[in-house]
Structure formats: C-alpha cells, structure tokens
Amino acid sequence: MATKKPELDPAPRLSVRDRTLDVLRRRIISLELPPGAPLSENELAQELGVSRTPVRESLILLREEGLIQVFPQIGSFVSLVDLERVAQAQFIREAIECASLADVVADPQGVAGLREILQAQWGAEAAGDIDQFFRLDEDFHRELLQLAGHGAAWNAVNSAKAHLDRARRLSLIDSGHVATLIRQHTAVVDGLATDDHTAADASLRLHLRGVFKDIERIQGATPELFSDGSAPRASRRSVARLS
C-alpha cells in the first residue's frame, strides 16, 4: 500500500502540534477516520511525517473534545457519534444563528454574496463533491453571522459542533439530500431578500433541526456508528460516500 504524502499545512503560523491536530480533526469530521476506527500513534506519525509527540498531544486534545476514546489494554479509537453531544451542539448553534438573524441587514450586496454561495453549492451537488459542499455549507452559515455583525460568534459555534458535524456528514451520504439542504438555504436567503425575517427565521430553524430526522434515519441503517456505551470494534472500515 502506497504511503500518503504528509498533509500538514506548511504555514509557519501554526505549530507542528496545532497542524497535526487540525489534520486529525478534519479527518475525523470528514469520516476519513470513521467512528470506531482504531488509531496508532506510530502509523499516524509516519503518515504525517512528524514525531510521535505532536500526534500524542493531538490525540489527548481530541479525547478532551470527545472525538477519541481510549480503552485500557485495548487502544485508542475514534469515538462513536455521541447523540447527547449532537443535541447540545445543535441547541447552541440554533440559539446563536437564529438570534443573530434578526440583525442581518439584507442589502443587495449581502444577498448577492449569499446567492453566489448557493450557486457554488449547486455546482458541488452536480459534481457529487461532498467535501466541497460541506465547506460551502460552512461558508453559508458563517456568512450569515458576518452579515449580522456577529462573525466572531462562529468560533463558539464551531468549537461545539464536532459530533454534530459528523452527523451532518453522515446525512450527506444519501443521494438527493444535498439538494434538499440547498433549497432550505435558498428559503432563508429569499426571506432575507424580501425583508421577511420571520420567514427567514422559520426556514433556518427548520433547516438546523433537520439533523435530528437525519440521525434517526441513519442510526436505523448504521447503529454501529452511534454511541451505546460499549467499546468500538477494532476494525478499519470505510464509510460510504456519494460518487
């Protein structure tokens, strides 16, 4: 099996530990390292081209975030999706994003910027590029906060939603779901464009709460990806993606 090239961002503004942490966190959220996957410090260090120290420190931080579980005499594993953490993150996200929506000034430039993101999302949907759509989805919600003058609040939202993001990524496996999300985004923008903040708020809440229906559906099909209090199996499995 060919060895991957190191993925660390060469940007000098971040330490090796921080860059290692960023890569591992992105791999877990993107499901490249799926729920239950075993983790080896030696293998990760070799793959990323770093020593074991930044890998070990990153795993400790990811454990504190709830993304990694360590079982004595067994090993370290990517944690299963924790439904309680998902619900907590969704509550935080809805509270912040919907509260800020009332402060959005729907000027033509701001609406145009949101519609450009929507157009790019349709492009990602047509190409079946889930990674790109997810990035654009993040851009859309971050831009809503920026237009409301609460851009700094995105850090609070982002830091709380790792488990929620994994649930969101799992929902994107189903064909057609991306288009549904884009239409929901469009309803929010349409409400803002007509200065109907009530409609925009209702559309945004519907959109954000949709993750619970997604989880119910996904958990029924793949219960092994969700936490039930037991240790994850030590198997290297992959998670299906749209092609």
C-alpha positions, 0 to 999 in steps of 0.5 A: 500500500502506497504511503500518503504524502504528509498533509500538514499545512506548511504555514509557519503560523501554526505549530507542528502540534496545532497542524497535526491536530487540525489534520486529525480533526478534519479527518475525523469530521470528514469520516476519513477516520470513521467512528470506531476506527482504531488509531496508532500513534506510530502509523499516524506519525509516519503518515504525517511525517512528524514525531510521535509527540505532536500526534500524542498531544493531538490525540489527548486534545481530541479525547478532551473534545470527545472525538477519541476514546481510549480503552485500557489494554485495548487502544485508542479509537475514534469515538462513536457519534455521541447523540447527547453531544449532537443535541447540545451542539445543535441547541447552541448553534440554533440559539446563536444563528437564529438570534443573530438573524434578526440583525442581518441587514439584507442589502443587495450586496449581502444577498448577492454574496449569499446567492453566489454561495448557493450557486457554488453549492449547486455546482458541488451537488452536480459534481457529487463533491461532498467535501466541497459542499460541506465547506460551502455549507460552512461558508453559508452559515458563517456568512450569515453571522458576518452579515449580522455583525456577529462573525466572531460568534462562529468560533463558539459555534464551531468549537461545539459542533464536532459530533454534530458535524459528523452527523451532518456528514453522515446525512450527506451520504444519501443521494438527493439530500444535498439538494434538499439542504440547498433549497432550505438555504435558498428559503432563508436567503429569499426571506432575507431578500424580501425583508421577511425575517420571520420567514427567514427565521422559520426556514433556518430553524427548520433547516438546523433541526433537520439533523435530528430526522437525519440521525434517526434515519441513519442510526436505523441503517448504521447503529454501529456508528452511534454511541451505546456505551460499549467499546468500538470494534477494532476494525478499519472500515470505510464509510460510504460516500456519494460518487 
